[in-house]
Amino acid sequence: MPSDEFSITTRRENLDRASRGNWDLLVIGGGITGAGTARDAAQRGLRVALVEGEDFAGGTSSRTGRMVHGGLRYLAEGHLRLVVESLA
């Protein structure tokens, strides 16, 4: 029975299992965009594999991550200058 654990100790087992799988969608990149895409697709019933070369969510300081985490709130409140500053 495969482990549900997701860690460095189960990395090889998880990669082997993923390579044998039949996936509807392969998402490459575990940042905010990749994780969100994978989550949305899985909630819609697709079989999703998500792979990341480094650390999941390691790119959350990127422009995309900053926009999702703070920029959308500023945008909704009409603070366009703050959005531009946060992305600069």
C-alpha positions as CSV (number, residue, x, y, z in Angstrom):
1,M,0.0,0.0,0.0
2,P,1.5,3.4,-1.0
3,S,2.2,5.9,1.7
4,D,0.2,9.1,1.8
5,E,3.2,10.8,3.3
6,F,4.7,13.6,1.2
7,S,8.3,14.2,2.2
8,I,11.9,13.7,1.1
9,T,11.8,10.2,2.5
10,T,9.0,9.2,0.2
11,R,10.2,11.2,-2.9
12,R,11.4,8.3,-4.9
13,E,8.2,6.2,-4.2
14,N,6.0,9.2,-5.1
15,L,7.9,9.8,-8.4
16,D,7.7,6.2,-9.4
17,R,4.0,6.1,-8.6
18,A,3.5,9.3,-10.6
19,S,5.4,8.0,-13.6
20,R,3.0,5.0,-13.8
21,G,-0.1,7.1,-13.4
22,N,-2.7,8.0,-16.0
23,W,-3.2,11.8,-15.6
24,D,-5.6,14.2,-17.2
25,L,-3.3,17.1,-16.4
26,L,0.4,17.5,-15.6
27,V,1.2,20.8,-13.9
28,I,4.8,21.8,-13.8
29,G,5.7,24.2,-11.1
30,G,4.5,24.3,-7.5
31,G,4.3,28.0,-7.0
32,I,1.0,29.9,-6.4
33,T,-0.1,29.6,-10.0
34,G,0.8,25.9,-10.4
35,A,-0.7,24.9,-7.0
36,G,-3.9,26.9,-7.8
37,T,-4.2,25.3,-11.2
38,A,-3.7,21.8,-9.8
39,R,-6.2,22.5,-7.0
40,D,-8.9,23.9,-9.4
41,A,-8.5,21.0,-11.8
42,A,-8.7,18.4,-9.0
43,Q,-11.8,20.0,-7.7
44,R,-13.3,19.7,-11.1
45,G,-12.7,15.9,-11.1
46,L,-9.5,15.7,-13.2
47,R,-6.6,13.4,-12.2
48,V,-3.8,15.8,-11.6
49,A,0.0,15.4,-11.2
50,L,1.9,18.4,-9.8
51,V,5.7,18.3,-10.1
52,E,8.2,20.9,-8.8
53,G,11.9,21.0,-9.2
54,E,12.8,22.8,-6.0
55,D,10.5,23.5,-3.1
56,F,6.7,23.9,-3.3
57,A,5.6,27.5,-2.9
58,G,9.3,28.5,-3.1
59,G,8.4,31.2,-5.6
60,T,5.8,33.0,-3.6
61,S,7.9,36.1,-3.5
62,S,7.6,36.4,-7.3
63,R,5.4,38.9,-8.9
64,T,2.6,36.5,-9.5
65,G,2.6,35.5,-5.8
66,R,2.7,39.1,-4.6
67,M,-0.2,39.9,-6.9
68,V,-2.3,37.1,-5.5
69,H,-1.4,37.6,-1.9
70,G,-1.7,41.4,-1.7
71,G,-2.3,43.0,-5.1
72,L,-5.8,41.7,-5.6
73,R,-6.9,43.1,-2.3
74,Y,-5.5,46.5,-3.2
75,L,-7.0,46.3,-6.7
76,A,-10.5,45.5,-5.2
77,E,-10.2,48.5,-3.0
78,G,-9.2,50.8,-5.9
79,H,-5.6,51.4,-4.7
80,L,-3.9,51.1,-8.1
81,R,-0.8,52.9,-7.0
82,L,-0.2,50.3,-4.3
83,V,-0.6,47.5,-6.9
84,V,1.9,49.1,-9.2
85,E,4.4,49.6,-6.3
86,S,4.0,46.0,-5.1
87,L,4.8,44.6,-8.5
88,A,7.8,47.0,-9.2
